Amino acid sequence: MKNMTKLILIMASAALTGGCVSTQPALTGPSGSFGAAIGHNIDVQAIAPSAAQKSNTHIPANPKRRAAARENYENGTTPEPQTTETKK
C-alpha cells in the first residue's frame, strides 16, 4: 500500500511540474521591451522647465519666517500644514 501511495505522489508531482515549464529559454536574456514601462512612466512624470524657469533658481532667504519657524519649533506650537490644490 505504501508503494502505491508513493507511486501516486510521484506521478502527481511529475504531472504538476509541467506548469513550471517556460517557452522562453532561461539564458536568452530579457526581451527587447524590458524596462519600457518604467521609461514611459519617467517620461510622463518629467516636466521640462522653460528657459525662464531655468534662469530663475535663486530663492532669497526670509529671516522673519526663519525666526518664526524656529520659535514655533522650540515652543512646540508648530502649525498644521496647509492643504494645497492643483489646477487642471
C-alpha positions in Angstrom: 0.0 0.0 0.0 2.9 2.4 0.8 4.4 1.7 -2.6 1.2 2.6 -4.3 0.9 5.9 -2.4 4.5 6.8 -3.3 3.8 6.0 -6.9 0.7 8.1 -7.0 2.6 11.0 -5.3 5.5 10.7 -7.8 3.2 10.7 -10.8 1.1 13.6 -9.5 4.3 15.7 -8.8 5.6 14.8 -12.3 2.4 15.9 -13.9 2.3 19.2 -11.9 5.8 20.2 -12.7 4.7 20.8 -16.3 3.2 24.1 -15.1 6.7 25.4 -14.3 8.0 25.0 -17.8 8.7 28.2 -19.8 8.5 28.6 -23.5 11.4 31.1 -23.4 14.9 29.7 -22.7 16.2 30.9 -19.3 19.6 32.2 -20.6 18.5 34.3 -23.6 18.2 37.5 -21.5 15.3 39.9 -21.2 13.0 40.7 -24.0 13.5 43.8 -26.3 10.8 45.8 -24.4 12.3 45.1 -21.0 12.1 48.4 -18.9 9.8 50.1 -21.4 7.1 50.6 -18.7 9.5 52.3 -16.4 10.8 54.5 -19.1 7.3 55.5 -20.1 6.4 56.4 -16.5 9.5 58.6 -16.2 8.7 60.4 -19.5 5.1 61.0 -18.4 6.1 62.5 -15.0 9.0 64.6 -16.1 8.3 68.2 -16.9 10.9 70.1 -18.9 11.3 73.6 -17.4 11.2 76.6 -19.7 14.1 79.0 -20.2 12.7 81.5 -17.7 12.3 78.8 -15.1 15.8 77.6 -15.6 17.3 81.0 -15.1 15.2 81.9 -12.0 16.7 79.5 -9.4 17.6 82.0 -6.6 15.2 81.9 -3.7 16.1 84.7 -1.2 16.1 83.9 2.5 13.4 85.3 4.7 14.8 85.9 8.2 11.4 86.7 9.7 9.9 83.4 8.6 13.0 81.5 9.7 12.9 83.1 13.2 9.1 82.3 13.5 9.7 78.7 12.4 12.4 78.3 15.0 10.3 79.9 17.7 7.4 77.6 16.9 9.6 74.6 16.9 11.1 75.5 20.3 7.7 76.2 21.8 6.2 73.1 20.4 3.5 75.1 18.6 4.2 74.1 15.0 1.2 74.9 12.9 -0.6 72.2 10.9 0.4 72.1 7.2 -2.0 73.8 4.8 -3.5 71.8 2.1 -2.9 72.9 -1.5 -4.9 72.3 -4.6 -3.6 71.9 -8.1 -5.2 73.5 -11.1 -6.1 71.4 -14.1 
